Amino acid sequence: MTTHRDLIDALALAGRRAVASGLVIGSGGNFSARLPGDDVCLVTASGAWLDTLVPDDFSVVGLDGSHRGGHPSPSSEVALHLAAHRARPDVTAVIHLHPQHCVLLDALDHRIRLITTDHAYYVRRSARIPWLPSGTQELADAAAEPLRDGTNCVILGHHGCSAVADSVELAYKRAANLEEAAAATYRALQLGDTTTVCPPAYLAGIEQVERAGAGGH
């Protein structure tokens, strides 16, 4: 059975990977995770460096916003995490990062294209919202709204991105592939290509298989 310690270990691994791969610098991002169906989540503490996360770097916060234990100061973006968890009961992990290609392309009004099969498989589609002040309920509510229709990656204007999933590992893979798609789009634009995307038939095919696996027709 998964425990809070398991979630902490998974989040700490995601933090090390995020910094090592250049998705974020130091404390430029924050994570959360909860056990399925639980009304509390673990949120990285304010100022925590993502590549050195230890159990003391996590706050326990209720989905109602109440502090339930752990570090006394959760991330300033705690509202962003709580809003995502409330909007999607199936979501148990939120990875919020500040990846540079993703932020740059969005700021320049370039759509991030899903070029490889990995991009298409993990990201599927992304939404974007305009810049809103960090740490505000306004930002949290705006970022949560696109999640309600099943979108799993949201780009926050001039800020970063959030990726959600039913596991820390999958949420991280979605964030990583969104940034990789942004980097690939950036290189394609440098080469003068403004149209290349992963063949739509690929995504349609895996979605059909998934629906069949879930009892769809």
N, CA and C atoms as a LAMMPS dump frame, in Angstrom:
ITEM: TIMESTEP
0
ITEM: NUMBER OF ATOMS
651
ITEM: BOX BOUNDS ff ff ff
-5.0000000000000000e+02 5.0000000000000000e+02
-5.0000000000000000e+02 5.0000000000000000e+02
-5.0000000000000000e+02 5.0000000000000000e+02
ITEM: ATOMS id mol type element x y z
1 1 1 N 0.845 -1.2 0
2 1 2 C 0 0 0
3 1 3 C 0.879 1.249 0
4 2 1 N 0.542 2.201 -0.861
5 2 2 C 1.308 3.444 -0.948
6 2 3 C 1.115 4.281 0.312
7 3 1 N 2.202 4.875 0.79
8 3 2 C 2.178 5.706 1.991
9 3 3 C 2.65 7.115 1.663
10 4 1 N 2.514 8.017 2.632
11 4 2 C 3.026 9.366 2.447
12 4 3 C 4.533 9.349 2.211
13 5 1 N 5.239 8.445 2.854
14 5 2 C 6.685 8.362 2.637
15 5 3 C 6.994 7.957 1.202
16 6 1 N 6.191 7.077 0.641
17 6 2 C 6.376 6.704 -0.763
18 6 3 C 6.196 7.921 -1.668
19 7 1 N 5.188 8.748 -1.351
20 7 2 C 4.949 9.957 -2.15
21 7 3 C 6.125 10.925 -2.031
22 8 1 N 6.65 11.063 -0.81
23 8 2 C 7.8 11.951 -0.614
24 8 3 C 8.996 11.456 -1.429
25 9 1 N 9.239 10.159 -1.404
26 9 2 C 10.358 9.607 -2.176
27 9 3 C 10.171 9.853 -3.674
28 10 1 N 8.937 9.69 -4.159
29 10 2 C 8.663 9.905 -5.587
30 10 3 C 8.83 11.373 -5.958
31 11 1 N 8.374 12.275 -5.092
32 11 2 C 8.509 13.705 -5.364
33 11 3 C 9.97 14.143 -5.302
34 12 1 N 10.721 13.576 -4.367
35 12 2 C 12.142 13.91 -4.272
36 12 3 C 12.89 13.453 -5.527
37 13 1 N 12.551 12.265 -6.029
38 13 2 C 13.166 11.777 -7.266
39 13 3 C 12.8 12.692 -8.436
40 14 1 N 11.549 13.099 -8.517
41 14 2 C 11.138 14.017 -9.59
42 14 3 C 11.889 15.336 -9.495
43 15 1 N 12.113 15.815 -8.281
44 15 2 C 12.857 17.058 -8.112
45 15 3 C 14.286 16.947 -8.595
46 16 1 N 14.939 15.842 -8.262
47 16 2 C 16.321 15.641 -8.724
48 16 3 C 16.367 15.569 -10.244
49 17 1 N 15.409 14.851 -10.826
50 17 2 C 15.382 14.722 -12.28
51 17 3 C 15.117 16.069 -12.95
52 18 1 N 14.221 16.852 -12.376
53 18 2 C 13.862 18.14 -12.977
54 18 3 C 15.054 19.079 -13.022
55 19 1 N 15.81 19.135 -11.935
56 19 2 C 16.974 20.021 -11.893
57 19 3 C 18.084 19.484 -12.791
58 20 1 N 18.329 18.171 -12.731
59 20 2 C 19.404 17.575 -13.534
60 20 3 C 19.161 17.751 -15.026
61 21 1 N 17.898 17.735 -15.444
62 21 2 C 17.582 17.852 -16.865
63 21 3 C 17.397 19.295 -17.317
64 22 1 N 17.521 20.249 -16.398
65 22 2 C 17.414 21.649 -16.767
66 22 3 C 15.99 22.161 -16.887
67 23 1 N 15.026 21.386 -16.394
68 23 2 C 13.639 21.842 -16.439
69 23 3 C 13.387 22.993 -15.485
70 24 1 N 14.244 23.118 -14.497
71 24 2 C 14.068 24.154 -13.479
72 24 3 C 15.426 24.419 -12.849
73 25 1 N 15.573 25.597 -12.282
74 25 2 C 16.795 25.943 -11.569
75 25 3 C 16.468 26.049 -10.082
76 26 1 N 17.096 25.207 -9.278
77 26 2 C 16.95 25.285 -7.83
78 26 3 C 15.53 25.153 -7.328
79 27 1 N 15 26.257 -6.819
80 27 2 C 13.67 26.231 -6.207
81 27 3 C 12.591 26.77 -7.139
82 28 1 N 12.88 26.838 -8.44
83 28 2 C 11.926 27.424 -9.39
84 28 3 C 10.813 26.49 -9.782
85 29 1 N 10.03 26.072 -8.817
86 29 2 C 8.908 25.188 -9.074
87 29 3 C 8.435 24.588 -7.77
88 30 1 N 7.358 23.834 -7.798
89 30 2 C 6.836 23.207 -6.592
90 30 3 C 5.967 22.022 -6.972
91 31 1 N 5.868 21.065 -6.06
92 31 2 C 5.174 19.814 -6.326
93 31 3 C 4.135 19.535 -5.247
94 32 1 N 3.178 18.68 -5.589
95 32 2 C 2.25 18.171 -4.578
96 32 3 C 1.82 16.765 -4.971
97 33 1 N 1.381 16.015 -3.971
98 33 2 C 0.856 14.669 -4.223
99 33 3 C -0.041 14.266 -3.062
100 34 1 N -0.973 13.384 -3.338
101 34 2 C -1.853 12.864 -2.288
102 34 3 C -2.174 11.411 -2.578
103 35 1 N -2.629 10.722 -1.576
104 35 2 C -3.078 9.35 -1.74
105 35 3 C -4.452 9.368 -2.396
106 36 1 N -4.784 8.394 -3.227
107 36 2 C -6.079 8.381 -3.912
108 36 3 C -7.249 8.532 -2.932
109 37 1 N -8.131 9.497 -3.218
110 37 2 C -9.303 9.718 -2.396
111 37 3 C -9.055 10.488 -1.12
112 38 1 N -7.791 10.823 -0.822
113 38 2 C -7.481 11.516 0.428
114 38 3 C -7.845 12.995 0.323
115 39 1 N -8.153 13.62 1.468
116 39 2 C -8.503 15.039 1.467
117 39 3 C -7.349 15.908 1.934
118 40 1 N -6.144 15.349 2.004
119 40 2 C -4.943 16.124 2.313
120 40 3 C -3.88 15.803 1.274
121 41 1 N -2.982 16.759 1.055
122 41 2 C -1.883 16.508 0.113
123 41 3 C -0.576 17.014 0.7
124 42 1 N 0.496 16.447 0.221
125 42 2 C 1.841 16.896 0.554
126 42 3 C 2.245 17.955 -0.448
127 43 1 N 2.71 19.104 0.034
128 43 2 C 3.117 20.209 -0.832
129 43 3 C 4.531 20.621 -0.453
130 44 1 N 5.389 20.826 -1.444
131 44 2 C 6.749 21.274 -1.137
132 44 3 C 6.71 22.607 -0.397
133 45 1 N 7.647 22.761 0.505
134 45 2 C 7.691 23.959 1.337
135 45 3 C 8.184 25.168 0.556
136 46 1 N 7.854 26.34 1.055
137 46 2 C 8.307 27.586 0.443
138 46 3 C 9.829 27.627 0.402
139 47 1 N 10.382 27.905 -0.769
140 47 2 C 11.83 28.024 -0.916
141 47 3 C 12.593 26.72 -0.987
142 48 1 N 11.907 25.587 -0.962
143 48 2 C 12.608 24.298 -0.995
144 48 3 C 13.312 24.109 -2.339
145 49 1 N 14.557 23.645 -2.283
146 49 2 C 15.307 23.348 -3.508
147 49 3 C 14.913 21.958 -3.985
148 50 1 N 14.497 21.874 -5.226
149 50 2 C 13.884 20.651 -5.709
150 50 3 C 14.838 19.48 -5.847
151 51 1 N 16.139 19.739 -5.918
152 51 2 C 17.08 18.631 -6.069
153 51 3 C 17.595 18.109 -4.729
154 52 1 N 17.13 18.687 -3.626
155 52 2 C 17.593 18.223 -2.309
156 52 3 C 16.418 18.008 -1.354
157 53 1 N 15.262 17.631 -1.885
158 53 2 C 14.067 17.471 -1.053
159 53 3 C 14.228 16.325 -0.052
160 54 1 N 13.862 16.619 1.194
161 54 2 C 13.845 15.629 2.272
162 54 3 C 12.478 15.72 2.943
163 55 1 N 12.105 14.747 3.795
164 55 2 C 10.774 14.77 4.411
165 55 3 C 10.408 16.086 5.091
166 56 1 N 11.377 16.783 5.685
167 56 2 C 11.072 18.046 6.368
168 56 3 C 10.723 19.171 5.408
169 57 1 N 10.889 18.94 4.093
170 57 2 C 10.599 19.973 3.093
171 57 3 C 9.16 19.902 2.588
172 58 1 N 8.293 19.199 3.294
173 58 2 C 6.914 19.052 2.842
174 58 3 C 5.93 19.496 3.917
175 59 1 N 4.9 20.205 3.474
176 59 2 C 3.776 20.565 4.333
177 59 3 C 2.624 19.622 4.034
178 60 1 N 1.824 19.329 5.037
179 60 2 C 0.607 18.55 4.857
180 60 3 C -0.547 19.541 4.888
181 61 1 N -1.263 19.638 3.768
182 61 2 C -2.299 20.659 3.62
183 61 3 C -3.606 20.007 3.205
184 62 1 N -4.692 20.362 3.87
185 62 2 C -5.997 19.848 3.493
186 62 3 C -6.475 20.483 2.204
187 63 1 N -7.322 19.784 1.475
188 63 2 C -7.86 20.358 0.237
189 63 3 C -8.701 21.593 0.511
190 64 1 N -9.059 21.797 1.787
191 64 2 C -9.778 23.018 2.178
192 64 3 C -8.827 24.162 2.502
193 65 1 N -7.526 23.917 2.36
194 65 2 C -6.534 24.951 2.609
195 65 3 C -5.969 24.971 4.013
196 66 1 N -6.446 24.111 4.88
197 66 2 C -5.97 24.105 6.268
198 66 3 C -4.627 23.401 6.386
199 67 1 N -3.769 23.908 7.259
200 67 2 C -2.468 23.282 7.5
201 67 3 C -2.674 22.118 8.455
202 68 1 N -2.22 20.927 8.047
203 68 2 C -2.449 19.725 8.848
204 68 3 C -1.16 19.158 9.447
205 69 1 N -0.026 19.752 9.146
206 69 2 C 1.218 19.244 9.711
207 69 3 C 2.395 19.464 8.786
208 70 1 N 3.539 18.932 9.203
209 70 2 C 4.742 19.084 8.398
210 70 3 C 5.299 20.498 8.45
211 71 1 N 5.989 20.892 7.401
212 71 2 C 6.61 22.219 7.35
213 71 3 C 5.54 23.299 7.513
214 72 1 N 5.809 24.31 8.331
215 72 2 C 4.782 25.316 8.594
216 72 3 C 4.472 26.256 7.433
217 73 1 N 5.349 26.296 6.418
218 73 2 C 5.154 27.236 5.306
219 73 3 C 5.162 26.506 3.969
220 74 1 N 3.987 26.107 3.484
221 74 2 C 3.944 25.477 2.16
222 74 3 C 4.296 26.475 1.075
223 75 1 N 4.569 25.983 -0.109
224 75 2 C 4.883 26.846 -1.253
225 75 3 C 3.888 27.984 -1.392
226 76 1 N 4.367 29.113 -1.88
227 76 2 C 3.469 30.247 -2.132
228 76 3 C 2.44 29.923 -3.2
229 77 1 N 2.678 28.85 -3.974
230 77 2 C 1.732 28.429 -5.011
231 77 3 C 0.801 27.308 -4.52
232 78 1 N 0.643 27.18 -3.212
233 78 2 C -0.189 26.106 -2.677
234 78 3 C -1.601 26.159 -3.244
235 79 1 N -2.143 27.353 -3.475
236 79 2 C -3.505 27.46 -4.025
237 79 3 C -3.597 26.836 -5.41
238 80 1 N -2.531 26.96 -6.205
239 80 2 C -2.488 26.359 -7.537
240 80 3 C -2.654 24.844 -7.445
241 81 1 N -1.985 24.245 -6.486
242 81 2 C -2.05 22.798 -6.308
243 81 3 C -3.421 22.363 -5.792
244 82 1 N -3.916 23.049 -4.783
245 82 2 C -5.203 22.66 -4.212
246 82 3 C -6.321 22.775 -5.239
247 83 1 N -6.288 23.827 -6.05
248 83 2 C -7.323 24.008 -7.072
249 83 3 C -7.292 22.884 -8.093
250 84 1 N -6.098 22.433 -8.448
251 84 2 C -5.975 21.325 -9.408
252 84 3 C -6.53 20.038 -8.819
253 85 1 N -6.193 19.749 -7.578
254 85 2 C -6.695 18.533 -6.94
255 85 3 C -8.22 18.582 -6.791
256 86 1 N -8.758 19.744 -6.486
257 86 2 C -10.213 19.841 -6.323
258 86 3 C -10.926 19.727 -7.663
259 87 1 N -10.308 20.251 -8.716
260 87 2 C -10.949 20.224 -10.042
261 87 3 C -10.978 18.831 -10.631
262 88 1 N -10.012 17.995 -10.275
263 88 2 C -9.877 16.659 -10.863
264 88 3 C -9.685 15.616 -9.771
265 89 1 N -10.761 14.971 -9.315
266 89 2 C -10.628 13.948 -8.275
267 89 3 C -9.684 12.811 -8.654
268 90 1 N -9.472 12.596 -9.966
269 90 2 C -8.573 11.519 -10.391
270 90 3 C -7.11 11.904 -10.262
271 91 1 N -6.832 13.18 -10.089
272 91 2 C -5.45 13.667 -10.015
273 91 3 C -4.891 13.443 -8.612
274 92 1 N -3.724 12.817 -8.538
275 92 2 C -3.054 12.636 -7.254
276 92 3 C -1.672 13.285 -7.223
277 93 1 N -1.251 13.912 -8.327
278 93 2 C 0.059 14.57 -8.362
279 93 3 C 0.01 15.78 -9.274
280 94 1 N 0.646 16.853 -8.826
281 94 2 C 0.767 18.085 -9.621
282 94 3 C 2.233 18.484 -9.64
283 95 1 N 2.785 18.607 -10.837
284 95 2 C 4.169 19.049 -11.023
285 95 3 C 4.14 20.439 -11.652
286 96 1 N 4.607 21.431 -10.906
287 96 2 C 4.663 22.802 -11.418
288 96 3 C 6.123 23.212 -11.565
289 97 1 N 6.513 23.564 -12.796
290 97 2 C 7.892 23.909 -13.1
291 97 3 C 7.956 25.193 -13.918
292 98 1 N 9.169 25.702 -14.088
293 98 2 C 9.402 26.918 -14.869
294 98 3 C 10.317 26.621 -16.058
295 99 1 N 9.915 25.757 -16.988
296 99 2 C 10.773 25.38 -18.115
297 99 3 C 10.886 26.506 -19.144
298 100 1 N 12.105 26.775 -19.587
299 100 2 C 12.372 27.997 -20.342
300 100 3 C 11.823 27.998 -21.769
301 101 1 N 11.95 26.895 -22.515
302 101 2 C 11.425 26.888 -23.881
303 101 3 C 9.901 27.028 -23.88
304 102 1 N 9.281 26.353 -22.963
305 102 2 C 7.829 26.398 -22.847
306 102 3 C 7.353 27.829 -22.595
307 103 1 N 7.983 28.491 -21.651
308 103 2 C 7.594 29.86 -21.298
309 103 3 C 7.886 30.815 -22.456
310 104 1 N 9.06 30.646 -23.085
311 104 2 C 9.444 31.542 -24.174
312 104 3 C 8.491 31.453 -25.358
313 105 1 N 8.208 30.23 -25.832
314 105 2 C 7.334 30.086 -26.994
315 105 3 C 5.948 30.634 -26.712
316 106 1 N 5.435 30.371 -25.51
317 106 2 C 4.115 30.882 -25.172
318 106 3 C 4.124 32.408 -25.135
319 107 1 N 5.181 33.003 -24.573
320 107 2 C 5.277 34.461 -24.495
321 107 3 C 5.315 35.096 -25.883
322 108 1 N 5.897 34.365 -26.848
323 108 2 C 5.984 34.869 -28.219
324 108 3 C 4.785 34.452 -29.061
325 109 1 N 3.797 33.838 -28.406
326 109 2 C 2.539 33.447 -29.037
327 109 3 C 2.72 32.355 -30.085
328 110 1 N 3.679 31.462 -29.838
329 110 2 C 3.857 30.303 -30.707
330 110 3 C 3.224 29.085 -30.053
331 111 1 N 2.403 28.375 -30.779
332 111 2 C 1.795 27.158 -30.27
333 111 3 C 2.866 26.074 -30.147
334 112 1 N 2.903 25.39 -29.013
335 112 2 C 3.829 24.279 -28.824
336 112 3 C 3.272 23.068 -29.55
337 113 1 N 4.056 22.547 -30.496
338 113 2 C 3.594 21.441 -31.327
339 113 3 C 4.099 20.104 -30.793
340 114 1 N 3.244 19.113 -30.819
341 114 2 C 3.611 17.759 -30.398
342 114 3 C 4.159 17.053 -31.633
343 115 1 N 5.471 16.921 -31.703
344 115 2 C 6.127 16.466 -32.919
345 115 3 C 6.438 14.97 -32.882
346 116 1 N 6.876 14.465 -31.755
347 116 2 C 7.215 13.038 -31.673
348 116 3 C 6.048 12.245 -31.077
349 117 1 N 6.15 10.922 -31.212
350 117 2 C 5.095 10.08 -30.63
351 117 3 C 5.085 10.183 -29.105
352 118 1 N 6.243 10.387 -28.484
353 118 2 C 6.271 10.57 -27.03
354 118 3 C 5.539 11.839 -26.625
355 119 1 N 5.775 12.925 -27.355
356 119 2 C 5.054 14.174 -27.058
357 119 3 C 3.552 13.927 -27.092
358 120 1 N 3.108 13.285 -28.164
359 120 2 C 1.673 13.062 -28.346
360 120 3 C 1.121 12.126 -27.278
361 121 1 N 1.872 11.087 -26.949
362 121 2 C 1.38 10.096 -25.996
363 121 3 C 1.228 10.69 -24.595
364 122 1 N 2.231 11.444 -24.152
365 122 2 C 2.205 11.941 -22.777
366 122 3 C 1.442 13.254 -22.617
367 123 1 N 1.579 14.165 -23.548
368 123 2 C 0.942 15.476 -23.396
369 123 3 C -0.496 15.458 -23.901
370 124 1 N -0.725 14.829 -25.041
371 124 2 C -2.036 14.771 -25.707
372 124 3 C -2.444 16.165 -26.197
373 125 1 N -2.707 17.062 -25.269
374 125 2 C -3.005 18.451 -25.632
375 125 3 C -2.655 19.327 -24.428
376 126 1 N -2.441 20.598 -24.687
377 126 2 C -2.136 21.527 -23.599
378 126 3 C -3.024 22.751 -23.717
379 127 1 N -3.225 23.409 -22.594
380 127 2 C -3.982 24.658 -22.562
381 127 3 C -3.042 25.766 -22.118
382 128 1 N -3.423 26.984 -22.364
383 128 2 C -2.603 28.111 -21.947
384 128 3 C -3.488 29.176 -21.318
385 129 1 N -2.967 29.829 -20.297
386 129 2 C -3.679 30.938 -19.677
387 129 3 C -2.747 32.141 -19.659
388 130 1 N -3.286 33.354 -19.659
389 130 2 C -2.432 34.543 -19.659
390 130 3 C -1.754 34.739 -18.309
391 131 1 N -0.807 35.651 -18.284
392 131 2 C -0.119 35.952 -17.027
393 131 3 C -1.106 36.432 -15.983
394 132 1 N -0.962 35.883 -14.805
395 132 2 C -1.71 36.326 -13.629
396 132 3 C -0.733 36.317 -12.454
397 133 1 N -0.934 37.168 -11.464
398 133 2 C 0.027 37.248 -10.361
399 133 3 C 0.245 35.894 -9.68
400 134 1 N 1.498 35.573 -9.442
401 134 2 C 1.853 34.309 -8.802
402 134 3 C 1.294 34.235 -7.385
403 135 1 N 0.909 33.035 -6.987
404 135 2 C 0.459 32.82 -5.626
405 135 3 C -0.948 33.276 -5.332
406 136 1 N -1.689 33.701 -6.348
407 136 2 C -3.034 34.216 -6.115
408 136 3 C -4.096 33.156 -6.392
409 137 1 N -5.254 33.341 -5.794
410 137 2 C -6.375 32.451 -6.06
411 137 3 C -6.843 32.625 -7.495
412 138 1 N -6.683 33.828 -8.03
413 138 2 C -7.057 34.089 -9.416
414 138 3 C -6.276 33.192 -10.369
415 139 1 N -4.975 33.096 -10.144
416 139 2 C -4.14 32.212 -10.966
417 139 3 C -4.539 30.759 -10.765
418 140 1 N -4.749 30.365 -9.518
419 140 2 C -5.101 28.984 -9.216
420 140 3 C -6.385 28.573 -9.914
421 141 1 N -7.404 29.42 -9.854
422 141 2 C -8.695 29.098 -10.472
423 141 3 C -8.581 29.035 -11.993
424 142 1 N -7.826 29.988 -12.575
425 142 2 C -7.674 30.013 -14.033
426 142 3 C -6.933 28.772 -14.523
427 143 1 N -5.91 28.342 -13.782
428 143 2 C -5.12 27.175 -14.192
429 143 3 C -5.891 25.875 -14
430 144 1 N -6.817 25.856 -13.048
431 144 2 C -7.589 24.642 -12.797
432 144 3 C -8.696 24.442 -13.821
433 145 1 N -9.206 25.511 -14.379
434 145 2 C -10.368 25.406 -15.266
435 145 3 C -10.121 24.499 -16.471
436 146 1 N -8.987 24.615 -17.186
437 146 2 C -8.771 23.729 -18.347
438 146 3 C -8.648 22.256 -17.975
439 147 1 N -8.333 21.967 -16.729
440 147 2 C -8.166 20.577 -16.311
441 147 3 C -9.489 19.823 -16.304
442 148 1 N -10.585 20.549 -16.192
443 148 2 C -11.889 19.914 -16.001
444 148 3 C -12.318 19.081 -17.203
445 149 1 N -11.806 19.405 -18.404
446 149 2 C -12.209 18.634 -19.586
447 149 3 C -11.22 17.517 -19.915
448 150 1 N -10.302 17.24 -18.987
449 150 2 C -9.338 16.163 -19.204
450 150 3 C -7.974 16.62 -19.67
451 151 1 N -7.784 17.905 -19.911
452 151 2 C -6.457 18.421 -20.24
453 151 3 C -5.529 18.197 -19.048
454 152 1 N -4.286 17.794 -19.319
455 152 2 C -3.361 17.467 -18.238
456 152 3 C -2.156 18.393 -18.141
457 153 1 N -1.977 19.287 -19.112
458 153 2 C -0.846 20.214 -19.098
459 153 3 C -1.353 21.629 -19.349
460 154 1 N -0.997 22.543 -18.459
461 154 2 C -1.432 23.935 -18.58
462 154 3 C -0.204 24.83 -18.548
463 155 1 N -0.101 25.722 -19.532
464 155 2 C 0.999 26.683 -19.604
465 155 3 C 0.533 27.985 -18.971
466 156 1 N 1.304 28.496 -18.032
467 156 2 C 0.983 29.724 -17.319
468 156 3 C 1.821 30.851 -17.921
469 157 1 N 1.162 31.834 -18.511
470 157 2 C 1.863 32.879 -19.236
471 157 3 C 2.982 33.548 -18.453
472 158 1 N 4.184 33.636 -19.07
473 158 2 C 5.368 34.283 -18.494
474 158 3 C 5.762 33.693 -17.139
475 159 1 N 5.392 32.448 -16.908
476 159 2 C 5.587 31.875 -15.574
477 159 3 C 6.122 30.449 -15.643
478 160 1 N 5.33 29.507 -16.155
479 160 2 C 5.762 28.122 -16.175
480 160 3 C 4.671 27.205 -16.681
481 161 1 N 4.651 26.007 -16.156
482 161 2 C 3.615 25.059 -16.556
483 161 3 C 3.237 24.183 -15.376
484 162 1 N 2.061 23.588 -15.454
485 162 2 C 1.634 22.597 -14.478
486 162 3 C 1.199 21.354 -15.237
487 163 1 N 1.595 20.195 -14.738
488 163 2 C 1.184 18.92 -15.316
489 163 3 C 0.59 18.069 -14.208
490 164 1 N -0.513 17.394 -14.508
491 164 2 C -1.198 16.59 -13.499
492 164 3 C -1.332 15.153 -13.987
493 165 1 N -1.495 14.24 -13.023
494 165 2 C -1.666 12.829 -13.362
495 165 3 C -2.106 12.072 -12.119
496 166 1 N -2.306 10.766 -12.302
497 166 2 C -2.665 9.924 -11.168
498 166 3 C -1.438 9.282 -10.527
499 167 1 N -0.256 9.763 -10.882
500 167 2 C 0.983 9.353 -10.219
501 167 3 C 2.018 10.452 -10.411
502 168 1 N 2.973 10.509 -9.49
503 168 2 C 4.043 11.509 -9.598
504 168 3 C 4.86 11.267 -10.857
505 169 1 N 5.172 10.013 -11.131
506 169 2 C 5.996 9.689 -12.291
507 169 3 C 5.352 10.145 -13.59
508 170 1 N 4.044 9.895 -13.746
509 170 2 C 3.373 10.288 -14.985
510 170 3 C 3.253 11.799 -15.095
511 171 1 N 2.976 12.478 -13.994
512 171 2 C 2.907 13.943 -14.033
513 171 3 C 4.254 14.521 -14.456
514 172 1 N 5.346 13.95 -13.93
515 172 2 C 6.671 14.422 -14.323
516 172 3 C 6.926 14.165 -15.802
517 173 1 N 6.572 12.979 -16.289
518 173 2 C 6.778 12.672 -17.706
519 173 3 C 6.009 13.643 -18.592
520 174 1 N 4.826 14.026 -18.167
521 174 2 C 4.048 14.984 -18.957
522 174 3 C 4.719 16.346 -18.991
523 175 1 N 5.204 16.817 -17.852
524 175 2 C 5.9 18.104 -17.82
525 175 3 C 7.175 18.054 -18.66
526 176 1 N 7.926 16.959 -18.55
527 176 2 C 9.176 16.83 -19.3
528 176 3 C 8.92 16.783 -20.801
529 177 1 N 7.881 16.068 -21.213
530 177 2 C 7.591 15.98 -22.637
531 177 3 C 7.001 17.279 -23.186
532 178 1 N 6.287 18.029 -22.36
533 178 2 C 5.815 19.342 -22.804
534 178 3 C 6.998 20.255 -23.096
535 179 1 N 7.992 20.264 -22.215
536 179 2 C 9.169 21.1 -22.45
537 179 3 C 9.981 20.587 -23.637
538 180 1 N 10.089 19.271 -23.79
539 180 2 C 10.805 18.736 -24.945
540 180 3 C 10.092 19.103 -26.244
541 181 1 N 8.748 19.072 -26.22
542 181 2 C 7.978 19.487 -27.391
543 181 3 C 8.216 20.959 -27.69
544 182 1 N 8.321 21.775 -26.643
545 182 2 C 8.6 23.201 -26.835
546 182 3 C 9.983 23.406 -27.447
547 183 1 N 10.971 22.649 -26.962
548 183 2 C 12.324 22.766 -27.515
549 183 3 C 12.356 22.307 -28.972
550 184 1 N 11.63 21.231 -29.287
551 184 2 C 11.576 20.755 -30.672
552 184 3 C 10.864 21.764 -31.57
553 185 1 N 9.801 22.372 -31.047
554 185 2 C 9.103 23.409 -31.817
555 185 3 C 10.021 24.591 -32.074
556 186 1 N 10.786 24.989 -31.076
557 186 2 C 11.732 26.095 -31.213
558 186 3 C 12.749 25.803 -32.321
559 187 1 N 13.276 24.579 -32.331
560 187 2 C 14.25 24.224 -33.368
561 187 3 C 13.592 24.167 -34.747
562 188 1 N 12.362 23.681 -34.793
563 188 2 C 11.66 23.627 -36.071
564 188 3 C 11.434 25.037 -36.62
565 189 1 N 11.075 25.951 -35.745
566 189 2 C 10.864 27.338 -36.18
567 189 3 C 12.166 27.946 -36.694
568 190 1 N 13.279 27.606 -36.061
569 190 2 C 14.575 28.098 -36.546
570 190 3 C 14.866 27.589 -37.95
571 191 1 N 14.372 26.388 -38.272
572 191 2 C 14.573 25.796 -39.594
573 191 3 C 13.508 26.249 -40.591
574 192 1 N 12.592 27.084 -40.132
575 192 2 C 11.567 27.607 -41.024
576 192 3 C 10.321 26.755 -41.124
577 193 1 N 10.22 25.705 -40.301
578 193 2 C 9.061 24.806 -40.347
579 193 3 C 8.01 25.288 -39.357
580 194 1 N 6.823 25.549 -39.843
581 194 2 C 5.748 26.038 -38.986
582 194 3 C 4.557 25.089 -38.923
583 195 1 N 4.706 23.882 -39.466
584 195 2 C 3.539 23.006 -39.564
585 195 3 C 3.719 21.593 -39.009
586 196 1 N 4.95 21.091 -38.939
587 196 2 C 5.153 19.683 -38.604
588 196 3 C 4.597 19.311 -37.238
589 197 1 N 3.794 18.237 -37.208
590 197 2 C 3.286 17.674 -35.952
591 197 3 C 3.278 16.154 -36.083
592 198 1 N 3.158 15.488 -34.945
593 198 2 C 3.015 14.034 -34.967
594 198 3 C 1.749 13.678 -35.737
595 199 1 N 1.767 12.657 -36.592
596 199 2 C 0.572 12.298 -37.367
597 199 3 C -0.647 12.103 -36.464
598 200 1 N -1.741 12.808 -36.729
599 200 2 C -2.943 12.678 -35.895
600 200 3 C -3.441 11.245 -35.778
601 201 1 N -3.174 10.424 -36.784
602 201 2 C -3.621 9.03 -36.745
603 201 3 C -2.997 8.276 -35.579
604 202 1 N -1.771 8.663 -35.188
605 202 2 C -1.118 7.992 -34.063
606 202 3 C -1.911 8.213 -32.782
607 203 1 N -2.223 9.473 -32.497
608 203 2 C -2.96 9.787 -31.28
609 203 3 C -4.358 9.188 -31.31
610 204 1 N -5.002 9.244 -32.451
611 204 2 C -6.335 8.649 -32.572
612 204 3 C -6.287 7.16 -32.283
613 205 1 N -5.222 6.511 -32.725
614 205 2 C -5.086 5.073 -32.516
615 205 3 C -4.913 4.71 -31.052
616 206 1 N -4.052 5.438 -30.323
617 206 2 C -3.851 5.077 -28.92
618 206 3 C -5.074 5.436 -28.084
619 207 1 N -5.78 6.492 -28.458
620 207 2 C -7.002 6.838 -27.729
621 207 3 C -8.075 5.773 -27.949
622 208 1 N -8.129 5.21 -29.161
623 208 2 C -9.095 4.153 -29.442
624 208 3 C -8.781 2.905 -28.611
625 209 1 N -7.49 2.572 -28.523
626 209 2 C -7.084 1.415 -27.72
627 209 3 C -7.429 1.632 -26.258
628 210 1 N -7.2 2.844 -25.752
629 210 2 C -7.489 3.133 -24.355
630 210 3 C -8.987 3.061 -24.062
631 211 1 N -9.799 3.57 -24.989
632 211 2 C -11.25 3.492 -24.791
633 211 3 C -11.713 2.031 -24.783
634 212 1 N -11.141 1.225 -25.654
635 212 2 C -11.505 -0.197 -25.695
636 212 3 C -11.104 -0.888 -24.398
637 213 1 N -9.947 -0.518 -23.866
638 213 2 C -9.49 -1.113 -22.618
639 213 3 C -10.358 -0.741 -21.436
640 214 1 N -11.003 0.447 -21.547
641 214 2 C -11.868 0.899 -20.457
642 214 3 C -13.311 0.465 -20.652
643 215 1 N -13.538 -0.354 -21.654
644 215 2 C -14.905 -0.832 -21.905
645 215 3 C -15.643 -0.038 -22.952
646 216 1 N -14.895 0.859 -23.666
647 216 2 C -15.539 1.653 -24.701
648 216 3 C -15.67 0.836 -25.99
649 217 1 N -16.25 1.428 -27.015
650 217 2 C -16.45 0.73 -28.276
651 217 3 C -15.795 1.524 -29.417
